[in-house]
Amino acid sequence: MSPVEEFDVVVIGGGPGGSMAATLLSDAGKRVVLFESAKFPRYHIGESLLSGTADLMKRIGVLETLENDGYIKKYGVEWVWGEQREPWKVYFKDALAMPYDYGYQVERSSFDELLLNNAREHGVDAREEHRVADFAIADDGTVTVDYEATAEGRRGRVTARWIVDASGQGGLVTKRLHEQQWDTSLQNMAIWSYWRGADRGEGLDRGNTFLPTFSDGWWWFIPLRDDITSIGAVVDRQAFNENKGIGLEAYYKECLEKTPEIAARLEGAEQVDTVRVQRDWSYIYDKFAGDGYIAVGDAACFIDPLFSTGVHLAMLSGFLAAATVNTVLDKPELDRARVLEFYENAYRKEFARLRAQVYFLYSGHGSSKDSYFWHARSQFDVPGLAPEKAFISLIAGAFTHRSWYRRYLERLDVPEELRGTIEGIFEGKSTGVGVDVETPLTAGSAVIVDDLAIDGAYLREARSLSTPDGAVVPLSPALEALLAGADGHRTGTQLIDLLVESGVSTPDQAQALVHEAVSYGFLTTAREAPDGVR
Ligand SMILES: Cc1cc2nc3c(=O)[nH]c(=O)nc-3n(C[C@H](O)[C@H](O)[C@H](O)COP(=O)(O)OP(=O)(O)OC[C@H]3O[C@@H](n4cnc5c(N)ncnc54)[C@H](O)[C@@H]3O)c2cc1C
């Protein structure tokens, strides 16, 4: 056995979740070792990304590389879903306050290798063909990880202060420490292959994902580089079991014949790979993090690929996990359990609302695109949000935590159009509830909650305001001054003047804030009986 080496953090797994977390931890000065059992490039399914993922890629400096390497840009998604077989399209540009209006379609072999090499450039000691065989977490918090360097036929051990479990569906740490809760209503099978020369449509639509349903399930059609298209069916487990006797190739062809929209796109195209199969059963562990470890990506939870959210969730949780681990290791003054709970809640919330939307589309409720849009609206805390915008935001990966949107306004490099979009949302909402700035206003029903917020590489204490229906906004000094001034006598206009005179806001900010506070119910007209801020 090689001598024991010492690190701050051990990351198990070099998929998107592991590379994201490792890169950001290393950026924050941690000594990070990452063990990956495979030799890259290695095959992996999960090729369609979201526009929200582009922002995460920008954070670790790989977005430009994707652009230069010619990965296919995905501007939207086309569906044949619902009672009508009329196709309908949605475009990421119509999502709520997202900085990019496109995602990418990626061959995972090269994409994952790019992320892993990028982690190395950021100082991560990333070791391929190193399989983690065992781990232990001592009472004093030290973690020990045993690995096998498979190509060298050697074993080794490292110690560290924390483990990031990014081992994918294998869930090396979570499987041992926690209960894996299978979702019995989402237990499908995926069968797929690759084609050259499929018809991908015109213009910007050439990069779209296409998702038509058929009698046994639904198809994904994902355009990749070099004129290759990934075409796979997600089928009901029972239908798969009943048909697998005829052979995988034959069943795949039969499914194609049952779907005229896909068959039409394959006229003159050539199948260039065998048919592959994988089960895609959804699950979630009962806990994602504890003393000495945190799980990201599929090691924590996995959701049916209907919305192509796996890589996005892996990278988003990698980002959240890095801030969480940095905080636990460097800020002992913050209660550890609370910090871990922040991570757990944030990741679970993203997972839960996507799963709710997947259930809704599978259950056939309403069976029209409008019903899908309206359901998505209930997944956001943003009053007055147009249903279609809510649906697109959800499948674009818009993060529900409002500090995410705020961040863009606070950053100096926010493009003007984006600033306008975000401010426009606040103003747009206010028109929906009819704010009359000449009416006396008073504080509405809201409670102040102690919260944590992401601040650079760390989490910090932050207070938020929460309404009974669950809307949460950060309690800024300006909002605090506004609520204190809303005594039931001052009108909206007078409150705006008060904020400006006291120097906490510019006139534009004060106006937007009053509108926002009214639309969220933090301020109500003095005629309504308020409970007051407690
Ligand atoms: C049929 C199907 C279709 C999908 N389609 C999409 C899609 O279109 N878009 C999308 O975003 N997602 C899709 N997904 C989901 C996506 O594949 C995953 O959610 C995503 O890859 C999760 O990333 P991760 O980093 O958590 O894990 P992974 O990408 O699985 O990476 C885990 C890594 O850990 C390594 N590892 C495992 N055990 C060990 C060990 N003991 N020691 C060292 N290394 C280890 C593995 O070799 C692997 O490289 C799909 C999934 C399925 C099943």
The ligand as a Tripos MOL2 file, in Angstrom:
@<TRIPOS>MOLECULE
LIG
   53    58     1     0     0
SMALL
NO_CHARGES

@<TRIPOS>ATOM
      1 C1        -31.8790    6.8020  -20.1020 C.3       1 LIG1
      2 C2        -31.3490    8.0550  -19.5010 C.ar      1 LIG1
      3 C3        -31.3820    9.2400  -20.2270 C.ar      1 LIG1
      4 C4        -30.8880   10.4140  -19.6690 C.ar      1 LIG1
      5 N1        -30.9430   11.5770  -20.3930 N.ar      1 LIG1
      6 C5        -30.4730   12.7200  -19.8540 C.ar      1 LIG1
      7 C6        -30.4590   13.9310  -20.6060 C.ar      1 LIG1
      8 O1        -30.8780   13.9960  -21.7540 O.2       1 LIG1
      9 N2        -29.9500   15.0450  -20.0110 N.ar      1 LIG1
     10 C7        -29.4550   15.0140  -18.7420 C.ar      1 LIG1
     11 O2        -29.0130   16.0480  -18.2470 O.2       1 LIG1
     12 N3        -29.4380   13.8800  -18.0240 N.ar      1 LIG1
     13 C8        -29.9270   12.7380  -18.5410 C.ar      1 LIG1
     14 N4        -29.8640   11.5880  -17.8130 N.ar      1 LIG1
     15 C9        -29.3390   11.6500  -16.4410 C.3       1 LIG1
     16 C10       -27.8130   11.7930  -16.3970 C.3       1 LIG1
     17 O3        -27.2350   10.7290  -17.0840 O.3       1 LIG1
     18 C11       -27.3280   11.7970  -14.9490 C.3       1 LIG1
     19 O4        -28.2680   12.4290  -14.1240 O.3       1 LIG1
     20 C12       -25.9730   12.5140  -14.7780 C.3       1 LIG1
     21 O5        -24.9780   11.8690  -15.5110 O.3       1 LIG1
     22 C13       -25.5830   12.5710  -13.2950 C.3       1 LIG1
     23 O6        -24.2860   13.0820  -13.1300 O.3       1 LIG1
     24 P1        -23.3970   12.6430  -11.8670 P.3       1 LIG1
     25 O7        -22.1530   13.4430  -11.9380 O.co2     1 LIG1
     26 O8        -24.2110   12.6780  -10.6430 O.co2     1 LIG1
     27 O9        -23.0920   11.0890  -12.1040 O.3       1 LIG1
     28 P2        -22.3690   10.3570  -13.3210 P.3       1 LIG1
     29 O10       -22.3870   11.1980  -14.5270 O.co2     1 LIG1
     30 O11       -22.9730    9.0150  -13.4170 O.co2     1 LIG1
     31 O12       -20.8660   10.2430  -12.8410 O.3       1 LIG1
     32 C14       -20.4980    9.3860  -11.7830 C.3       1 LIG1
     33 C15       -19.0420    8.9750  -11.9840 C.3       1 LIG1
     34 O13       -18.6090    8.3000  -10.8080 O.3       1 LIG1
     35 C16       -17.7450    7.2480  -11.1780 C.3       1 LIG1
     36 N5        -17.7370    6.2760  -10.0780 N.ar      1 LIG1
     37 C17       -18.7570    5.4910   -9.6610 C.ar      1 LIG1
     38 N6        -18.3690    4.7290   -8.6210 N.ar      1 LIG1
     39 C18       -17.0770    5.0490   -8.3740 C.ar      1 LIG1
     40 C19       -16.1120    4.5880   -7.4240 C.ar      1 LIG1
     41 N7        -16.4080    3.6390   -6.5270 N.pl3     1 LIG1
     42 N8        -14.8740    5.1320   -7.4390 N.ar      1 LIG1
     43 C20       -14.5540    6.0940   -8.3440 C.ar      1 LIG1
     44 N9        -15.4190    6.5440   -9.2790 N.ar      1 LIG1
     45 C21       -16.6670    6.0310   -9.2860 C.ar      1 LIG1
     46 C22       -18.3630    6.7200  -12.4700 C.3       1 LIG1
     47 O14       -17.4140    6.0300  -13.2550 O.3       1 LIG1
     48 C23       -18.8450    8.0080  -13.1390 C.3       1 LIG1
     49 O15       -17.9020    8.5280  -14.0510 O.3       1 LIG1
     50 C24       -30.3490   10.3990  -18.3550 C.ar      1 LIG1
     51 C25       -30.3040    9.2080  -17.6300 C.ar      1 LIG1
     52 C26       -30.8010    8.0490  -18.1830 C.ar      1 LIG1
     53 C27       -30.7580    6.7820  -17.3810 C.3       1 LIG1
@<TRIPOS>BOND
     1     1     2 1
     2     2     3 ar
     3     2    52 ar
     4     3     4 ar
     5     4     5 ar
     6     4    50 ar
     7     5     6 ar
     8     6     7 ar
     9     6    13 1
    10     7     8 2
    11     7     9 ar
    12     9    10 ar
    13    10    11 2
    14    10    12 ar
    15    12    13 ar
    16    13    14 ar
    17    14    15 1
    18    14    50 ar
    19    15    16 1
    20    16    17 1
    21    16    18 1
    22    18    19 1
    23    18    20 1
    24    20    21 1
    25    20    22 1
    26    22    23 1
    27    23    24 1
    28    24    25 2
    29    24    26 1
    30    24    27 1
    31    27    28 1
    32    28    29 2
    33    28    30 1
    34    28    31 1
    35    31    32 1
    36    32    33 1
    37    33    34 1
    38    33    48 1
    39    34    35 1
    40    35    36 1
    41    35    46 1
    42    36    37 ar
    43    36    45 ar
    44    37    38 ar
    45    38    39 ar
    46    39    40 ar
    47    39    45 ar
    48    40    41 1
    49    40    42 ar
    50    42    43 ar
    51    43    44 ar
    52    44    45 ar
    53    46    47 1
    54    46    48 1
    55    48    49 1
    56    50    51 ar
    57    51    52 ar
    58    52    53 1
@<TRIPOS>SUBSTRUCTURE
     1 LIG1         1 GROUP 0 **** ****
